[in-house]
Amino acid sequence: MSTFRHDYETFIIHNPIDDVGADKLRDAIGIYDFSTTIPE
């Protein structure tokens, strides 16, 4: 999961999209606030 998260964050950084779209994408793939610790 950590590799996926890293790839996702890199994608967002290098391919900026509107905030609403980004929020919908995060919700769709189950990624929450990056400051939140997710149990392994």
VENFEN-V13351 format. One record per helix or strand. SS is the DSSP state (hx for helix, st for strand). FROM is the first residue (numbers start at 0). TO is the last residue. Records with the same first field share a line. If there is no record, write none. Layout:
SS = FROM-TO / FROM-TO
This chain:
hx = 1-13 / 18-28
